[in-house]
Amino acid sequence: LAAAGLIGIALASACDVAMAGSGLPPLPAMGPSLRKAVAFQTSEQPGTIVIRKNEKALYLVTGPGQALRYQISVGRDGFGWTGT
């Protein structure tokens, strides 16, 4: 029972911090070579993520013919998953 009380306190504290917003540490800056706005022809809707393993790139579709390109690491064949 005491453990349940401690968990409740921990969860309440985490929620309070999340709601406050200002108590969280800032995210580290991303290098300019890691993210770039690019022309990207696709039929996917804005908000869709497209991964192109051969380019080692993740594209976040932002609008018609536009995306943000992120450099990513790609694992060896045989260590991947498929599906949605």
Backbone as ProteinMPNN parsed JSONL, in Angstrom:
{"seq_chain_A": "LAAAGLIGIALASACDVAMAGSGLPPLPAMGPSLRKAVAFQTSEQPGTIVIRKNEKALYLVTGPGQALRYQISVGRDGFGWTGT", "coords_chain_A": {"N_chain_A": [[0.831, -1.19, 0.0], [1.965, 1.204, 0.755], [3.809, 1.509, -1.284], [2.135, 1.966, -3.453], [1.171, 4.465, -2.791], [3.523, 5.977, -3.001], [4.024, 5.701, -5.729], [1.83, 7.05, -6.745], [2.429, 9.649, -5.868], [4.784, 10.094, -7.311], [3.808, 9.989, -9.948], [2.032, 12.124, -9.904], [3.822, 14.223, -9.518], [5.31, 14.091, -11.901], [3.325, 14.701, -13.739], [2.701, 17.292, -12.925], [5.089, 18.635, -13.565], [5.121, 18.271, -16.341], [2.846, 19.697, -17.049], [3.539, 22.238, -16.226], [5.619, 22.995, -17.928], [7.784, 24.87, -17.99], [9.655, 23.761, -16.335], [11.131, 21.848, -17.592], [14.155, 20.618, -19.097], [15.905, 22.359, -21.75], [15.815, 21.291, -25.199], [18.612, 19.895, -26.943], [20.373, 21.719, -29.481], [19.867, 21.101, -32.949], [22.09, 20.137, -35.437], [22.633, 22.003, -38.472], [23.031, 20.429, -40.726], [21.613, 18.154, -40.306], [18.871, 18.468, -40.614], [16.768, 19.578, -43.182], [14.886, 21.689, -45.315], [13.288, 20.554, -48.172], [12.518, 20.006, -51.69], [10.036, 17.666, -52.457], [8.528, 15.225, -54.093], [5.554, 13.585, -53.734], [2.675, 11.536, -53.146], [1.705, 11.463, -50.661], [0.046, 12.634, -47.673], [0.355, 15.798, -45.852], [2.245, 15.626, -42.842], [2.821, 12.982, -42.936], [5.3, 10.462, -42.553], [8.066, 9.476, -44.38], [10.377, 6.996, -45.045], [13.461, 6.519, -46.515], [15.556, 4.128, -46.989], [17.826, 3.65, -48.639], [18.802, 6.194, -49.079], [19.382, 6.938, -46.564], [17.613, 8.575, -45.121], [14.944, 10.393, -43.594], [11.828, 11.631, -44.343], [9.638, 14.209, -43.585], [6.604, 14.989, -44.586], [5.506, 18.143, -45.45], [3.864, 19.653, -47.006], [2.314, 20.104, -50.276], [4.616, 18.865, -52.502], [6.717, 19.449, -50.752], [8.983, 18.9, -48.013], [10.534, 18.091, -44.848], [13.792, 17.048, -44.527], [15.543, 14.61, -42.81], [18.631, 13.371, -41.649], [19.351, 9.99, -41.037], [20.272, 7.01, -39.192], [20.701, 3.749, -40.453], [19.875, 0.415, -39.954], [21.483, -2.82, -40.474], [20.511, -5.115, -43.11], [18.087, -7.585, -42.341], [17.732, -6.956, -39.734], [15.473, -5.491, -39.586], [12.031, -4.283, -39.641], [8.74, -4.646, -41.006], [5.696, -3.081, -42.13], [2.876, -1.259, -40.728]], "CA_chain_A": [[0.0, 0.0, 0.0], [2.862, 2.361, 0.79], [4.396, 1.648, -2.62], [1.119, 2.582, -4.305], [1.164, 5.889, -2.452], [4.719, 6.596, -3.575], [3.835, 5.771, -7.176], [0.886, 8.141, -6.974], [3.154, 10.91, -5.69], [5.708, 10.235, -8.439], [3.027, 10.312, -11.138], [1.52, 13.485, -9.754], [4.936, 15.144, -9.729], [5.633, 14.094, -13.325], [2.248, 15.438, -14.413], [2.853, 18.705, -12.596], [6.211, 19.159, -14.344], [4.706, 18.315, -17.748], [1.872, 20.77, -17.217], [4.2, 23.521, -16.002], [6.342, 23.303, -19.157], [9.029, 25.614, -17.81], [10.583, 22.996, -15.52], [11.828, 20.85, -18.387], [15.387, 21.142, -19.688], [15.772, 22.635, -23.184], [16.347, 20.278, -26.103], [19.852, 20.347, -27.576], [20.212, 22.218, -30.85], [20.145, 20.132, -34.002], [22.985, 20.685, -36.446], [21.931, 22.363, -39.707], [23.151, 19.386, -41.749], [20.741, 17.032, -39.966], [17.495, 18.748, -41.036], [16.775, 20.532, -44.29], [13.66, 21.783, -46.104], [13.6, 20.13, -49.536], [11.422, 19.668, -52.602], [9.805, 16.226, -52.307], [7.311, 14.849, -54.806], [4.896, 12.405, -53.189], [1.214, 11.623, -53.052], [1.377, 11.371, -49.235], [-0.534, 13.816, -47.038], [1.211, 16.464, -44.862], [2.303, 14.928, -41.561], [3.263, 11.61, -43.181], [6.742, 10.225, -42.496], [8.537, 8.552, -45.408], [11.771, 6.624, -44.804], [14.161, 5.97, -47.672], [16.762, 3.499, -46.443], [18.988, 3.799, -49.515], [19.298, 7.569, -48.919], [19.564, 7.159, -45.122], [16.874, 9.813, -44.89], [13.55, 10.398, -43.174], [11.158, 12.823, -44.857], [8.374, 14.6, -42.978], [5.888, 15.744, -45.613], [4.951, 19.366, -44.861], [2.891, 20.224, -47.925], [2.473, 19.61, -51.643], [5.957, 19.035, -53.054], [7.647, 19.949, -49.735], [9.219, 18.034, -46.858], [11.748, 18.282, -44.064], [14.632, 15.863, -44.666], [16.399, 14.351, -41.659], [19.588, 12.281, -41.798], [19.12, 8.946, -40.045], [21.082, 5.796, -39.268], [19.911, 2.623, -40.939], [20.453, -0.865, -39.547], [21.779, -3.808, -41.509], [19.41, -5.97, -43.542], [17.857, -8.698, -41.424], [17.4, -6.4, -38.422], [14.4, -4.529, -39.817], [10.636, -4.676, -39.524], [7.883, -4.08, -42.038], [4.315, -2.883, -41.7], [2.474, 0.086, -40.335]], "C_chain_A": [[0.878, 1.258, 0.0], [3.483, 2.603, -0.58], [3.408, 2.316, -3.57], [1.043, 4.078, -4.045], [2.35, 6.614, -3.046], [4.6, 6.72, -5.09], [2.888, 6.91, -7.516], [1.552, 9.492, -6.855], [4.084, 11.149, -6.876], [4.955, 10.619, -9.706], [2.485, 11.732, -11.069], [2.633, 14.495, -10.014], [5.298, 15.234, -11.205], [4.58, 14.871, -14.108], [2.375, 16.93, -14.157], [3.967, 19.34, -13.427], [5.813, 19.289, -15.805], [3.746, 19.47, -17.992], [2.531, 22.14, -17.073], [4.986, 23.955, -17.24], [7.68, 23.972, -18.939], [10.055, 24.834, -17.005], [11.375, 21.965, -16.296], [13.093, 21.44, -18.979], [15.19, 21.391, -21.178], [16.347, 21.485, -24.008], [17.636, 20.787, -26.723], [19.585, 20.777, -29.018], [20.586, 21.132, -31.844], [21.027, 20.804, -35.042], [22.257, 20.949, -37.757], [22.023, 21.292, -40.786], [22.211, 18.216, -41.484], [19.297, 17.234, -40.404], [17.523, 19.822, -42.117], [15.42, 20.51, -44.985], [14.022, 21.494, -47.556], [12.331, 19.999, -50.37], [11.271, 18.15, -52.561], [8.472, 15.872, -52.948], [6.769, 13.54, -54.245], [3.395, 12.62, -53.205], [0.752, 11.558, -51.599], [0.865, 12.708, -48.705], [0.476, 14.476, -46.098], [1.103, 15.756, -43.511], [2.762, 13.487, -41.702], [4.781, 11.539, -43.123], [7.087, 9.169, -43.534], [10.007, 8.276, -45.129], [12.326, 6.004, -46.074], [15.511, 5.452, -47.19], [17.986, 3.746, -47.305], [19.597, 5.197, -49.437], [19.694, 7.864, -47.475], [18.888, 8.464, -44.719], [15.446, 9.527, -44.456], [12.966, 11.706, -43.67], [9.853, 13.024, -44.104], [7.679, 15.503, -43.988], [5.207, 16.94, -44.948], [3.9, 20.019, -45.743], [3.104, 19.658, -49.313], [3.872, 19.907, -52.181], [7.001, 19.509, -52.068], [7.79, 18.944, -48.596], [10.431, 18.536, -46.089], [12.519, 16.973, -44.154], [15.55, 15.778, -43.455], [17.365, 13.225, -42.008], [19.324, 11.272, -40.693], [20.157, 7.844, -40.202], [20.165, 4.66, -39.681], [20.626, 1.339, -40.554], [20.705, -1.783, -40.726], [20.525, -4.587, -41.884], [19.306, -7.165, -42.603], [17.506, -8.232, -40.027], [16.258, -5.394, -38.532], [13.03, -5.137, -39.625], [9.871, -4.06, -40.675], [6.487, -3.9, -41.478], [4.046, -1.444, -41.33], [2.349, 0.193, -38.839]], "O_chain_A": [[0.57, 2.244, -0.669], [3.666, 3.748, -0.995], [3.798, 3.14, -4.398], [0.871, 4.867, -4.974], [2.216, 7.734, -3.54], [5.023, 7.719, -5.671], [3.121, 7.651, -8.471], [1.278, 10.392, -7.648], [4.167, 12.264, -7.389], [5.41, 11.48, -10.459], [2.483, 12.453, -12.067], [2.404, 15.515, -10.664], [5.565, 16.323, -11.713], [4.91, 15.614, -15.032], [2.18, 17.74, -15.064], [3.81, 20.45, -13.934], [6.123, 20.293, -16.447], [3.823, 20.142, -19.021], [2.121, 23.097, -17.729], [5.021, 25.141, -17.568], [8.636, 23.662, -19.65], [11.227, 25.21, -16.992], [12.212, 21.271, -15.719], [13.125, 22.62, -19.329], [14.388, 20.705, -21.812], [17.259, 20.789, -23.562], [17.756, 21.979, -27.003], [18.686, 20.259, -29.68], [21.504, 20.345, -31.611], [20.739, 21.919, -35.477], [21.353, 20.196, -38.121], [21.176, 21.248, -41.678], [22.032, 17.366, -42.357], [18.564, 16.256, -40.551], [18.207, 20.837, -41.989], [14.861, 19.438, -45.221], [14.939, 22.101, -48.11], [11.225, 19.894, -49.839], [12.264, 17.426, -52.623], [7.412, 16.186, -52.407], [7.446, 12.513, -54.277], [2.914, 13.751, -53.269], [-0.448, 11.594, -51.327], [1.208, 13.771, -49.224], [1.369, 13.797, -45.591], [0.021, 15.342, -43.093], [3.061, 12.832, -40.703], [5.469, 12.448, -43.588], [6.48, 8.099, -43.569], [10.799, 9.208, -44.991], [11.738, 5.082, -46.638], [16.466, 6.207, -47.009], [19.067, 4.021, -46.784], [20.787, 5.365, -49.703], [20.271, 8.913, -47.189], [19.485, 9.33, -44.079], [14.825, 8.556, -44.888], [13.54, 12.771, -43.445], [9.048, 12.099, -44.0], [8.103, 16.635, -44.219], [4.432, 16.78, -44.006], [3.126, 20.853, -45.273], [3.983, 18.82, -49.512], [4.262, 21.069, -52.301], [8.078, 19.937, -52.484], [6.846, 18.231, -48.257], [11.245, 19.301, -46.607], [11.965, 15.906, -43.888], [16.242, 16.737, -43.113], [16.959, 12.227, -42.602], [19.098, 11.65, -39.543], [20.837, 7.759, -41.225], [18.994, 4.62, -39.302], [21.824, 1.185, -40.793], [20.209, -1.557, -41.83], [19.594, -4.708, -41.087], [20.315, -7.688, -42.131], [17.03, -9.023, -39.213], [16.098, -4.539, -37.662], [12.885, -6.349, -39.466], [10.305, -3.064, -41.255], [6.136, -4.503, -40.463], [4.851, -0.545, -41.573], [2.017, 1.259, -38.322]]}, "name": "protein", "num_of_chains": 1, "seq": "LAAAGLIGIALASACDVAMAGSGLPPLPAMGPSLRKAVAFQTSEQPGTIVIRKNEKALYLVTGPGQALRYQISVGRDGFGWTGT"}
